[in-house]
Amino acid sequence: MKKSLVLLFALIKLSCFAQNNVSHTNPNNELSLYLKENISKKLLRKTSYYPNVFIVRASFCVDKDDEIYNFKTTTTNKALNDALRDAFEKYPIEKLIPSNRSQSKRYSLDVISKKGSKNIFDCSNELIEESSYISRNCQKFEQYPDKRKCFTEEVKEHFMCNLDQELLFTKNTSSTKINFTVTKHGRLVQKKRSKKAGNSLEIDRIINLFTPRIIPATLNGKPVASAGSFTISRLDVETDTICSFASFGSAPTFDSQFPIGNYSNPSQTNDLALFIKERLPKDLLDRSNLNEINNSLVVQFSTDTKNKYTNVSTNARSKTLGDTLISIFKQYPFDLFGIDNPKPMNRYYAQLLSYESNSTIVNASSNVYYESLPIYKGCENMNTLDEGKKCLSKKISLHFNKKFNSGLARTLELPAGRHRIYCMFKFSTNGEVTDIQVKAPHKDLKNEATRVIEMIPKLASPGIQKGRPVSVRYSLPISFMVSNRSTTKNTGSAYKPSNVNF
């Protein structure tokens, strides 16, 4: 969730940059007409925007084979996001980026805007090109997300090797989030100062010790400030850390997006590995885009009540490789995984490929890792993961509809128009609500939303990862309308299953 929010705000910032500087839009250019033809009007009508931003922006990267990956948009409508991704993947890359395509850039553009009461495809005539901040040790990575992750991990390792636990952590915290900014002049600074003076001063002290030269991020070739973040937990600190970068100036070793190899007992000779080797064309291994920092390719999937695969996907950057692996994986008998008591609301992960000794190999999990979403009372017998998410959202919606004082807004003299309350909270490891955060147009609405969230009953079971209970963040936007006659029409909660950030 935290990473997705950072990306969202970065994309919104890019939207403002585009509108003010370079990115003129045209509802009649070739891309706008292509999207209009290939995406349904029903999905377009259901476009959802973030507060005060009536533009949907898309971003993506390209690999060495000119395939699009990491496609994301600033709409909260998952179906629309997926439809846009599919449409962009089929659109000729030569038309999208006519020349000078680069793996080291992230591209972005406006795709939808609100005109009056209507949503229209209104695509940018030109793409915005963003490069990441980097240090010398990260220049060897070619792809944009690898450069960015390399730098973040480098800074995190620097913190791990220099922090004072007593100053960085309090007695009641198990982790600390570090928000940083690389200025347009290449200087590392603390972005959001902690409310705890000791904590903030310690972060400043460690940042000031960071000496590698930094090349700042750019937008269309111009240096700009760019933000990032990472989290340090007590477990990280208690684990032995080899401070190779701080001591010797060499780049550290990093886990991939899904560091599954550490606990899945991967092998090149188990049944799953041999099954894939027999069916995967060798030339596709060269399209894996794996390296030291993006070092494993993982498949995730669910099952139905008959143990048939559903919702199969991978973290492959190449659509060609990803689709091929999914096709092969679906042929592998589920029973061979030896999973005790499989449940349709579980989500399973297995490593398929890894990067070792400067090459990509088939190196598949022997033990499948699984996780389970939080289960609300009454949702225990859902038949799929999607049904479980929808049931959770439905139960919380019913709880709010029953407990929330919908007539409160009429007494607050709010201006006419649509208003929103944004709620965020966590289901703890024991299934109880914690860490409530509410943003509302009036303090009484904030207090009412907080009161109702506190009344959410304890879950039937908490979220599970790696076989252990974990806390899970949940976001809840509430929308209501105030009329000119000071009457309020409650339009209900505008959240979807995708708001279960798990």
Steps between C-alpha positions, in 0.01 A plus 500: 500500500770747600690445177185539293420830673849631430456409133153657491616835633800491267268447203268778616800732525599398147147580383534856627843529340359378170207737497711801584797432276503256213217255476215643294214255456268429210185284509537449125860389476575143390545355848180659636298360209664157544404487870149622422461211256652230723371584849132487584297811573375330816852482643569858394188622681622329818832684499595592856729791585701598803407821686516815288680320216263446206761334282601136470869463430672183382863406550710210376851379422635311199747211497778420255250326269274808498232331710305715746509408869417658837195663345305700760235769500361750750146359490371287788283299259694174462297381200572825315868484595523143365318595179737793444802277562378242247431772244845656542672161472332448160568850372805521269798613706633685192197729514509540876874577518615570141870527580767487770319245717691445822489232768627751756194726476146490624249641254172667595209676332143612557239257367162607645362832615169628632317748279192627676315192619663268245822300499680498165815347355726802473855378446819701509662585169842446656631266768675617813834325555621452855841369607578382852748641748807275513842466657814360342428149626160496332607613154561142386125423512323582177131499591328786680353306797835327561688830514246643742492191721880476501533853632230450765663179623837674504362772725324242717822305547675823594237552771534142621873545544486836677179521703462526875210271593418693815447818299333356188247274674272565794394237753165454327613489136624199307589692185581849372422641157767722349372756248771664295537737208781536252504868407551620144858581602564137603480547876341238727267653761229386738162559336256474786643581839388274782288646779746343742795738525754230585390283212513789253843613613634145471368472144663833411827384655508178298400676177783750546746208516395379154787605272458333156443744215136498390372573151151653543183385326389676184174582324545546127870547559470766772618422856216482752453406865372144546382321813541146626458297818585176673421335831747368757370246751652381823535159335713659227728651761523181702605307188871503424573766239816498291581865443688436178395823332585721796837328551621416152292697252355193331132451425301280738294195407126553481184295519254511212148640510387165642794371711350155494818300444600539863212289629373286210797261476551549123661229291601445137411132515166474681183397316384856431841609366528199270141551381578859400837416339333248269248755373660845514684608182858581597506824302229642730737485797689787339183712528474460878665839576638348821817631663662537843224725632199357313616145558197270495187441294203393708156367415203573724166322482183397677284190466130425486313244710620224264864608531508640147729797441346848494639855483844386383753781444874562514735791568657451156589823323464330164137430408616231257695314769232554762218367282708197401587413860137538608390266221759242608429537870127439457584154366689403816286276729410691816510182707877478447549805722393292800312788664314394814143628527502733194244779516353701211557827688874440526745659258804290416849596380771293336834601353558377145820673381797662672810695406824332606861526380407764239230290332131414534418141591191292571511476878156417638356488850480169680275650770214725393453814710143615566315792651139555597299820516321609820167318535197684637246302701253353254753483215670177603343285226565711189607296197768729355748766608300764310181393678681528832613856420151601387346344810740691726419829325127427505502426873686821577259691273201357686666587830543865393151526353358378831723686746600824327280803576420597141297801614795661677614692191168689488586672827847617400423770240725341240502661154282337235663230291671166539712439808724211593637344814821299466560230757799273545560243770663165566372160600758387755655155537220404738229629264418826680488851350804720574687805364189694391557803275211714371491808280163678483359846407393557863636380835156363601495278190854390581398408853189316377697296246760417766226389740345267243837350401574427866174303514601258222490155666804277535566297184437128471871470411781751426711527187764230458841520332769231508273306733491780761237762588575847361336841520316609185419858399151586373393823327141624502377804303147619587312733265190710566318790336383824662222679309425872483207445738737375769380144469747220473479200278733223610630323192664228705855378518693525177750229581568183305664166585830639369509728804603198706869575475631149544 
